[in-house]
Amino acid sequence: MSREYPIIAVTGSSGAGTTTVRRSFERMFLREDVHAAVVDGDAFHRYTRDDLHRIFREEPERKNELSHFAVEANQLDRLENLFIEYGEQGTGTFRHYIHAEDKQMIEAGCRVGTFTEWQALPCGTDLLFYEGLHGGLVTEEHDIARHVDLLVGVAPTMNLEWIQKIDRDTKLRGYSQEAVIDTILGRMDDYVRYIQPQFSRTHINFQRVPTVDTSNPFEVQDIPTDAESFVVIRFRDPSTVDFPWLLAMIKDSFMTRPHTLVVPGSRLSLAMELILAPLVRHLLAQRRFR
């Protein structure tokens, strides 16, 4: 793990809620005057949307093979090289994948489903922050997880994850519900093979559990509110966690196992602040400068 140039990765499936955790980190960085190089995992997809549509027309049998979860559909060598270069030198290259909700980029002339040009990371950053699908991936060819100093997993219960994805992709990205469901089903093998194993490698997992009926996630319904959920927080190394202090600071929190804290969903922001801010400070305090 790097100490001079730390790397933080938030990993989770599409629709899991990694963006919520990212925003908490961004607020923390602003308050703590931390200058982070921020990289989106979508930037390392191998194909544009038009490329995929063309491939699927010409070779329909490859539709499930090229889900965004799959190794074959991503430039994981570039992602791993970025982590290596940043960890050693604080430099690297990145780009953006344009989504329908990226209004400013679209107004600037970028097309949805395409990439910006590769560019250098900003100079003089304190750490690299990655949010995406593969921050904890390990395969025969790649071991991305070993380059990460703080790996955070976001994995709500599967039904809730699907509800959140359907809601986002229909409301923000213009897909039909049927198309989103087809995508979920088509990615299932890759989800089990590439996404789920990462949550056994994380330093911390946040798993949101609804307290309302989500038994049929493919029925049109509202996402359960924060007040209608709990968040299960699992720590890989409980010896580094002051659980009595967290229990005292987070009202109505409780423990279910020696490494597991449960907090009301409405207090997740507070919990992330209390848990993650000291870890970021610790990483930065250990930086070694040449």
Secondary structure in CASP SS format (residue, H / E / C, confidence):
PFRMAT SS
TARGET T0000
AUTHOR 0000-0000-0000
METHOD secondary structure of the structure
MODEL  1
M C 1.00
S C 1.00
R C 1.00
E C 1.00
Y C 1.00
P C 1.00
I E 1.00
I E 1.00
A E 1.00
V E 1.00
T E 1.00
G E 1.00
S C 1.00
S C 1.00
G C 1.00
A C 1.00
G C 1.00
T H 1.00
T H 1.00
T H 1.00
V H 1.00
R H 1.00
R H 1.00
S H 1.00
F H 1.00
E H 1.00
R H 1.00
M H 1.00
F H 1.00
L H 1.00
R H 1.00
E H 1.00
D C 1.00
V C 1.00
H C 1.00
A E 1.00
A E 1.00
V E 1.00
V E 1.00
D E 1.00
G H 1.00
D H 1.00
A H 1.00
F H 1.00
H E 1.00
R C 1.00
Y C 1.00
T C 1.00
R H 1.00
D H 1.00
D H 1.00
L H 1.00
H H 1.00
R H 1.00
I H 1.00
F H 1.00
R H 1.00
E H 1.00
E C 1.00
P H 1.00
E H 1.00
R H 1.00
K C 1.00
N C 1.00
E C 1.00
L C 1.00
S C 1.00
H C 1.00
F C 1.00
A C 1.00
V H 1.00
E H 1.00
A H 1.00
N E 1.00
Q C 1.00
L H 1.00
D H 1.00
R H 1.00
L H 1.00
E H 1.00
N H 1.00
L H 1.00
F H 1.00
I H 1.00
E H 1.00
Y H 1.00
G H 1.00
E H 1.00
Q H 1.00
G C 1.00
T C 1.00
G C 1.00
T E 1.00
F E 1.00
R C 1.00
H C 1.00
Y E 1.00
I C 1.00
H C 1.00
A C 1.00
E C 1.00
D C 1.00
K H 1.00
Q H 1.00
M H 1.00
I H 1.00
E H 1.00
A C 1.00
G C 1.00
C C 1.00
R C 1.00
V C 1.00
G C 1.00
T C 1.00
F E 1.00
T C 1.00
E C 1.00
W C 1.00
Q E 1.00
A E 1.00
L C 1.00
P C 1.00
C C 1.00
G C 1.00
T C 1.00
D C 1.00
L E 1.00
L E 1.00
F E 1.00
Y E 1.00
E E 1.00
G E 1.00
L C 1.00
H C 1.00
G C 1.00
G C 1.00
L C 1.00
V E 1.00
T C 1.00
E C 1.00
E C 1.00
H C 1.00
D E 1.00
I C 1.00
A H 1.00
R H 1.00
H H 1.00
V C 1.00
D C 1.00
L E 1.00
L E 1.00
V E 1.00
G E 1.00
V E 1.00
A C 1.00
P C 1.00
T C 1.00
M H 1.00
N H 1.00
L H 1.00
E H 1.00
W H 1.00
I H 1.00
Q H 1.00
K H 1.00
I H 1.00
D H 1.00
R H 1.00
D H 1.00
T H 1.00
K H 1.00
L C 1.00
R C 1.00
G C 1.00
Y C 1.00
S C 1.00
Q H 1.00
E H 1.00
A H 1.00
V H 1.00
I H 1.00
D H 1.00
T H 1.00
I H 1.00
L H 1.00
G H 1.00
R C 1.00
M H 1.00
D H 1.00
D H 1.00
Y H 1.00
V H 1.00
R H 1.00
Y H 1.00
I H 1.00
Q H 1.00
P H 1.00
Q H 1.00
F H 1.00
S H 1.00
R C 1.00
T C 1.00
H C 1.00
I E 1.00
N E 1.00
F E 1.00
Q E 1.00
R E 1.00
V E 1.00
P E 1.00
T C 1.00
V C 1.00
D C 1.00
T C 1.00
S C 1.00
N C 1.00
P C 1.00
F C 1.00
E C 1.00
V C 1.00
Q C 1.00
D C 1.00
I C 1.00
P C 1.00
T C 1.00
D H 1.00
A H 1.00
E H 1.00
S E 1.00
F E 1.00
V E 1.00
V E 1.00
I E 1.00
R E 1.00
F E 1.00
R C 1.00
D C 1.00
P H 1.00
S H 1.00
T H 1.00
V C 1.00
D C 1.00
F H 1.00
P H 1.00
W H 1.00
L H 1.00
L H 1.00
A H 1.00
M H 1.00
I C 1.00
K C 1.00
D C 1.00
S C 1.00
F E 1.00
M E 1.00
T E 1.00
R E 1.00
P C 1.00
H C 1.00
T E 1.00
L E 1.00
V E 1.00
V E 1.00
P E 1.00
G H 1.00
S H 1.00
R H 1.00
L H 1.00
S H 1.00
L H 1.00
A H 1.00
M H 1.00
E H 1.00
L H 1.00
I H 1.00
L H 1.00
A H 1.00
P H 1.00
L H 1.00
V H 1.00
R H 1.00
H H 1.00
L H 1.00
L H 1.00
A H 1.00
Q C 1.00
R C 1.00
R C 1.00
F C 1.00
R C 1.00
END
